[in-house]
Amino acid sequence: MAGYGALAGWADLIDRINVFPVADGDTGTNLRISLAPLRDPECGKTALLLGSGAVGNAGNIAAAFFVHFVRAREPAELAARSRHGANSAWEAVAAPRKGTMLSVFDTLAASLEAGGVTAHQDLADRLRQTVADGPQHLDVLARAGVVDAGALAMYIFFASFFQYLAGADAVQVPVLESFPGRLRPAGIPQAEGDTFCVDTEIALSTPSAPVRDQLGRLGDSVVARQDRGRLKIHVHTREPASLREHLDGFGRILHWSDHPITSQTRRETPANDEPQGLHLLTDAAGSLSDELAGRYNIGLLDSYIISQDRARPERCCDPEEIYRLMREGQRIGTAQASAVERHQHYRCLVDRHHTVLYLCVGSAYTGNLATALAWKKQHDPEDRFLVVDTGAASGRLGLIVLLTARAVCQGASREEALCLARRLVHSCMELVFIDELRYLAAGGRISRTKGLFGDLLGMKPVISPQAEGVRTVGTVRNSRQQLDLLQDHLRATARADTDQVVLLQYSDNRTWVRKHVLPLIRHLLPQAEIHLVPLSLTSGVHMGPGTWAVAFQGTETGPTT
């Protein structure tokens, strides 16, 4: 759990330096998804979940290692498990290369075989050197001026893992100090157009030897693992349809996904390693789209969505699938990131910025505020990590952060940004329109009896998240009454000036919201800037399919300091 939490905390940086095998900027993201079963290693299904849920090149290679590593039950078993995992990872790659995470696995296994468990700092130094040597083996790394993203991720994982194994109270991984000048990419190669990344799983009907003989001819960046009559394949190809037709001959395709590979737009980074400016951080629960967050350089902290015994970071989930499962009656839950993951995320940002302003989801909803303040007390003597309890969630939180971020982009100082954020806490408002009470009942927010009778009577509550918790604004019986209530509240409380910004949020009802709610808001607030965005999946899981919400700037005022 400590190793995964540290890796996840640095995932954004890992994405940024990803140039091999293609510069698609998703190594950190894919490792967060693929290794998420390590968040709960006591579940009894960790190896199975690792084997079936890996995505991407790095995720599949890492899974080939960890399905063996996680079976160790005491330190004495780590050397043998590491060697088995390293061999498995090398065998999984059709064209393995030194300088990648494969080299890190080799160094780990060799060090443990030589007795490196008791000297975790020596082991960490060997792993660090292996990562630093990567550009000597891969010209693409040398040209871009970075170490390999997957290798860096494994260094962060194992440095943290062995610190905890040795009894450390907290993880301290000096990432930036360990690789000076090698974490700011330059001259990044562009991913080739019209190439697709394919992940598939096949129930084999063909003997294994002929299948493995053909893997190298399937495409580029091939990673394949076979277990219990199933073959998991990751490959890059220009012709996914032809590839699928070819793989049909191997057996029955159980899972298939493909998406075009595109070079990710990297934010500009300075040539030196000095911390940069004021950075805004908030929780993904704030319903800010990745596009808006990227445009205003806002960092997002994920919670996890628990579905079918599998946990995924909320922004890595498919909302359509989650809402479909909920409508089918499957239980979907949420969980906070571990304290280690959150701490490492804070450290990553503080190391890279002069000041980090964390506009936190309201303390009435999660323990995020307490976790952040505890870390600040212990690790922030220079007061560079500023924490504000917004008292908000969902779109109200997103709107507070968005408006503050705009001011920062226009040159606002930390004091000005703090003052503005605190004013916005009192002026930003939100109405959330819930379609069915049974989802609140399933999550324990209301009693099952209340949920059952409420739905039988056609009751659709309208709520407003406040600092002290959720306040019920009203109850309606149909969508027409929902729109009437929204109209009354906007007329009574919304600012009607040219600076008004609205976050209009949808769950699985984007078409309806766009057709019926958006025109109404445009009519009532003709000068407003309206953003149609997905409802935070954390909120959506709690409140259910059919939910929609409107966050806006109200006429209420409050303290300015």
N, C-alpha and C positions, 0 to 999 in steps of 0.2 A: 504493500500500500504506500509506503514511504517513497519507494523508487518510482512508482507510477505517478504519484502526486507531484514529485519534483519535475519529472519529464513533462507532465501536462502544464505545469506552471511556466515552462520555457517554450511551449509549443509554438507560440507566435514567432519567436526568434528563429526556431528551427525551420519554420515555413519560409522565412525570409532568405535564408542562405541556401535553400534547396536548388541545386543546379544539376545534380546527377541522379538518375540517368537522363531525366529531362527536367527542364527548369519550369515545373508546373506549380511550385510553391505550396505543396500540400503534404510534405513529409510529416511535419508535426501534427497536423490534423489527422492524417491517416493512422499515425501511431496512437493518438488519443483514442480513436475509435477501436482500433484493433486490440489494444492492450487494456481496454476498459475493464475486462473481467478481473484484472489484478487489483481493482479497487476493493473487491470482496473475496479474498483468497480462501475464506473459510466456507464458501457456498457449496463446495463439493463437486462443482461442475466446471471449475476454472479451465482445466486443460481442454475439455470438450468445447467450451465457449470460445477459447482462443483458436482452436482449430477450425471452427466454422464461421467465425465473424470477422476474419481479417480482411482488410481492404488495402489496395494500393501496393506498390512495389515494396516499400519499407515495411508496411504492416504485415505482409505475408512472409517476408524474410524473418522479421522479429518473431512472428508467431511460430515459425518452424523451430526457433531456438527455445522459446518460453514454454511450449507444450511439454518439453522435457525438464527444463529448469524448475518449474513450479512443483514438480513431483518430489523434490528434495524435502525431507522432513526434519533434518538436523544439519548443522554446518559440515559435518564429516561427509555428507553426501554431495555437497555442492560441486566438488571437483569432477566427479564422474558425470553428474548431470550436465555440467557446463560443457564437458567434452562431447557428450552425446548430442546436446543441443547445437553446439558449433558445427559438428559434422553434418547434422540434419540441415542446418541453414545453408551450408556450402552446397550440399547435394540438391537443395531445392532450387537453386539458381542455375539457369541454363548456361549463362556466361558470367561466372563469378569474377569479381575484381577485388584486388587488395585496395586498401585505403578507405573502404566502406565499413559498415557495421560488422561485416564478416571478419575483418581484422581485429576488431574490438573483442568479438567472441573468442577468437583464437588466443589473444593475449590474456583474456580472463581465464580461460581453461588452463593455459600453461602456468599462469601465476598461482592458481588454486592448487594445481597438481604439485607445485613447488612449496606449498604451505603458506599461501598469501592471505588466508582468512584472518590470522592473528595480527597482521600488519596492514590494516586497511588503508593507511595513508600511502604506504609503498605501492599497494595495489592500485590506488587511485592515480598515483603518479605514472605508473606504467600504462594505464588506460589513456591518460591524458596525452602521453607521448605518442601512443599509437594513433590517436585522432590527429594530433599535430603533424604527423608524418604523412597523412593522407594525400596532400597535394603532390608529394613525390611520386605517387603511384598513378595519379589521375590528372592528366593535363587540364581537363576542364575545370578542376578545382583550382589549379595554379593560375589559370587565366582569369578566373573570377575572383581570386584572392580570398577564398574561403576554405574552411574545412568541410568535410562531408556532413550533410545534415543528419543522416541516419546514424553515423558514427558519433556525432556530438550528442544525439539523443541517448544513445546507449551509455556514453560516459556519464551523463547526468543521472541516468537511472542507477547505474551500479555504484557511483560515488555516494549517492544517497542511501542506497540499499545497505552497503557495508558500513556506513556510519551508524545506522540504526542497529545493525546486527552487532556492532561493537559496543553498543550501549549509549550512543549519543542522545542527548535530550532533544536536539533540534538539528535539522539538516542545514549544512553550510556548504554550498557548492559554488566556488568562485569562478563562475563561467566566463565572464568577461575578462577577468585577470588571467585566466588560464590560456586564452587564445587571443592575445592582443593583435589587433590588425587583421584578424582572420574571420571576423563576424560581420563585416560590412561589405556585401557583394558589389563588384564592379564588373562591367563587361559581361553581363549575364547572357548566355545564348538563348535565343528564342526557340520555344518548342515548335516543332514542325507542324504545319497546318494539316488538317484532315486526318489526324491520327487519333485513334480512340483507345482509351484505357478500359480493358475488359476484366471483370472478376466473375468467375463462374465456378460452380461445383457440380460434379458429375458422379452419378452412381455407375461404376464401371461394369461393362459387360465383356470387356476385352482383357486378355492377360496383360499384366502390368508392364512387362518388358517391351513389347511393341509400342505401347503408349509412350513410355519414356523416350524411346528412340525417336519419336516424332516431335517431341516438345520443342526442340530447338528450331524447328521449321515453322512453328505456328506464328511467329512474329518477333518483336523485340522485347527486351526486359522481361523475359519469361521467368516466372517463379511458380513452381508446382510442388505440391505436397500430397502424398497419398496415405490414407489411413482407413482401415476397416472397409475396403472396397469402394472408397470414395476418393475422387481426385479433385483437389482445389487448385485452380489455375488463375494466375494473374498474367496478363500479356498486353502489349501495345501493338495495335494493328491498324492498317488503313482500310481494311475490309471486314468489319465485324459480322456482317451477314454471311459472308463466305466462311469466316472462321466458325461461326455457330453451326453452319451446315456440316463442316468438316468434323467438328466435335461431336455431332450427333452420332457419328459412327463409333465413338468411344463408349457410349452408354446413354442413360437417361439424364438429361440436364435438369438438376434440381433447383438451381438458382442461376440467374444471369443478370448482369448489369453492365452497361457500357456508357461512356460519356466522352465527348471530345476533349482532347488535351489542349489546353491553351496556356500560354505564358502568363503568369500572374503579374499584375502591375505592382511593382515594388515602390513603396514610398521612398522619397529621396532620403539618403542618409549621408551625414557629413563624412569627410575623409578621415577625421581623427576619431578617437574613442572617448571624447569628453561627453559628459551628460548633456542632454539637450532640453532646454525650455520647460514649459508647463504642460503636463499631460493629464487629460481627463480619463477617469476610470469609472465604470459603473457595472451594474449587474445585468446580465442578458435578460433578466425578468422585466426590463424596462421597455420591451416591444420596439426597440430600435432595429431597423433592418441592417444587415451587414453593409449595404450600400451607403446608408446614411452614416453609420459608424465610421466606415472607411473614409468618407468624404471629409469628416471633421476630426479625424484622428482620435476617435474615442475607443478606449480599450473596454472589452466586454468580458465579464466573468460568468462562465456557464454554471448552471446547476445540471443535474443528470436526470434523464427520463428513464424510468425502469419499466421495461416491457418484456414479457415472456422470458423472465429470468436474465435479461440482458440490460446493462446500463450503457447509455450513450450520452455524451455532452449534448445539451438541448439543441444547440445550433447545428449539430451533426445529424439530427434526426429528420426524417421525412414527415412533415406535419400531416399530409394526406393519409399516410399509413397509420399514424397514431390516432387520428380522429376516426378512421374507419374501424380500427380495433375497438375503440371506446364504444362506438355505436353497436358493435357486435357483442358488447357485454364483457369484453376482456378488461381485467383490472390493470390500470396504468398508474404508476406512482412517480414521485419525484424524490430526489435526494440532493443534499448539498455536496459540493466538492469537499474533499478532506481538508483538514486544517493545513496539512503539509502542502497540498496543491495551492491553496490560497496564499499561504506564506511565500511560496516560491514565486508566485505571480507578482506579489508585492515587491519582492526582492529584485526580480527581473526588471520591473519598471523603474524602481528607485535607482538602480544601477545605471539606467540609460537616460534618465531625465533629472533635471535639477529639482523639480517639484512634481509630485503626483497628487492630484485632487480627486479623491474617491468619493463620489456622490452615491451613497449606499442605499440599497432598498431599505424601507422602513424597519426599524427594530421590532415593531409589532408583528412582522411577518416571518423573519428569519433571524438566525444568530450571526449573520454576516458582520453586523456592526461590532459586536463584542469581540469577534475573532480579529477584525482589523485593528481595533483599539488595543487589544492585548499585544499584537505584533508590534504596533507603533511604540508602545511603552518600552518594549525590550530592545528594539532594533532601530529606532529613529531618533537618536539624540540631537540631530541637527534640524529636526522639525521639517523634513522634506516630504513627508507622507501625511497629507491633510485629509481628515475623514469627516464627512458631514452626514448625519442621519436625516435623510430627506422626508422620512415619514410616508414615503410614497412607494407604490408598486405599479406594475403594468405601464400603461401609456402615460400616466401622470409622471412617473419617474423618468420615462424616456423624454418627455417634453422638457422637464427641468434640465436634464443633461444636454439636450440638443441646443437649447437657447443659451446655456452657459458656454458650450463649446464654440458656438458662433462668436461669442464675445472674445473668447481666447484666441480664435483665429484672426480676429481683428486687432489683437495686440493687448487685450486686457491683462493687467498684472494679477498676481495670485490674490492680492487683497481685494481687487475689483471683482475677480471671478467668485471669490468666496461670498462677498456681499451680494452679488447678483443671485447666486444660487440660493441663498437664504431668503431673498425676496421672492424668488420664484416658488419656493416651497409653499408660500402663503397665497400666491396668486394663481397657480396652475391647478386645474380641476379635472375631474374625469367622471364620466358616467359609463357604467358597465351593464350591458343588457344580457341577461342570462335566459337561455331558451328552455332548459329543463333542469329541475332541481335534483334529479337522481344522481347526477355526477358530483354535486356538492355532498350528497349523502354518502356516496361511495368512498369519498375521500375523508369522511368524518367531519366535514365542516358543519353539517346539520344532521339531525337524526334521520334514520332511514324512514321512520313513520312520517315525519314531516315532509320528506322528499316525495314519498309515495302519494300522500294526500294532496300535496301541492301540485304535482303533475296531473293527478286525476281531475283536479279542479281547474286545470289550465293556467295556473299561476306562474307568471314570469317576473321574477324580481329584478329591480334596477338598483344597483349598488354603487357606492362611491368609496374607494379606498382612502382612508384618512390616517393620520399619524397614530391614532389610538386603535386603529383597526378598521374593519369594513362597516360602513354606515348604509342602511337601507334607505333609498330615496323614495321608492314607491313600488307598487306591484301592478302589473297590467296582465291582460289575458291574450293579447295577440300582437302581431307585428305592427298593425295600424296604431294601436295605443302606444307601442314603444316609440314610434316616430312622433306622435303627438307630445309625449312627455319630453322627448329630446328637444322639440321645437320650443316648448314652454320654458325649459331651462336655459337654452341658448339665448332666447330673447331676454330673459330676466338677469342672467349672470355673465354672459360672454362679452368680452371687449369686441367692439365692432370697428376697430381702427385698422390701418394698413399693415400694422406689425403683427396682427394675429396669426398664429401658427396652430394648426390642428393636426393631431395624429388620429386618423380614422383606422381602427383595427378590426380585422376579420379573423375568424377561426377557419372553419371549412365552408364558409358562405361568402366568399369573395364576390361572386357574381351578383348575389342579392344585395350585398352592402354597396357595391359599386352602382347598381341600378337604382336603389331606393334611398339610401342614406346620403351618398355623396351629393346628388342634386339638391337635396333639402339643405344641407350645410352650405352649399354654394349660394343658394337662394337667401339664406338667413345672414350669411357672412360673405358677401360678394367680393370683398377685398382680401379675404384670408388666403394664406398659403396652406394647402391641404395635402398631407402625405397619407396615401393609402398603404398601410403596412400590415404584416401578419401580427396578430396578437401573440405576445410572448408565449412560447409553448408551455412554460411552467404555469402560467395563468390559465392557458387553455386546458391543460390536464386537470386542474382543480375545478374549473368552471364548466368545462364540457363543450362538445360540438354545438354549433349554433350560436355561440356567444359572439357578441361584437361590442365595441367600446369606442368612445370619443373622448380624447383628452384635449383641453383647450385652455386658453388664458382667460381667467375670470377677472371680475372687477374688484374682488376682495383684496384687501391690503393687510399687511402685517409688519412685524419688526423688520428693520433693514440692517441690523447688526447681529 
